[in-house]
Amino acid sequence: MSIFGRKDNVITYTVNKAVNTEMYISVQNGEVVVNAPWYFTSNKIQQIVQEKKNWILSKMQEYEENFPKMYEILSHSSQNFEN
């Protein structure tokens, strides 16, 4: 499901419905994941995601800024194991 644009791209998110009573939004590995109660409609989920758009975009930006650092650390770590 996607709802808004960012840098000529569309941000997509995955919805997981479960038997819980609250909705959670997280950014995991650069992807937006929404955990919502089974009874939330698609429109309700989309409305809440839209309301949290600025938070989502800031977390996506944090990930993009930190990912090269994490990749560099991991690649150096794997090189140490190879030697």
N, C-alpha and C positions, 0 to 999 in steps of 0.2 A: 504494500500500500504506500502511496506517496502523496504528499500534499503541498509541498512548497519548494521553490527553486533556490539554488545556491550555486553561484559561479557557473552559470549555464548548465548546471546539473540538477537533477531532481533528487532530493533526499528521500530515501526509501526507509521504511521501518517494518519490522516484523512484529506481528501481534501473536502473543501466546495467551490463550484464555484458560483459566483455571478456576478452581473452587476457592477463591480468596475474596476478600471484601474490599480490597483497595487496589488502585492502579499504580504501577511503578513504571518509570521510564528510565532506561539506562543506555549509556553508550559503551559498547563492548567491542574492542578491536576495531574502532571506527564505524561500527554499525549501530543503528538505533534499534533497541528492543523494547517493546511495550508489553508488560504483563498486566492483564486486565481480568476482572471478574467475568465469568462466562456470560452473564446477562447484559453486559455493556454492548450497545449497538455500535456498528462501525461509525455512524455519525457522531456518537458521544466520544468515542476514542479519538476520532479525527479532530473534534472540537478541543479536547484537552491537549492533544499534541500541538495544535495550532497555538493555544494559549502558552505553551511551554517552549515555543519556537526559539526564543532568544537564548534560553538555557541550553537547549539542544545544540544550537549553532556554536555557542561558546565551548561546549564540551567537545564537539567535533573539531573545532580549531585547536583546542588543547591537545587532542590526540594527534592531529597532523603536525603540530610543532614538536611534540615529544617523540613521535614515532621514529624519526631519523636517529635521535639519540639512543633510543632503545635498540634499534637495529644495529647501530655501531657497537654498543656494549655487547650485544649478543654475538656479533660476528667476531669481535676480539676474544670473547670467551671461548668460542668454538675453535679459534686458531690456537689458543693455548692448549687445548686438549689434543690437537692434532700433532703438536710438536713434542 
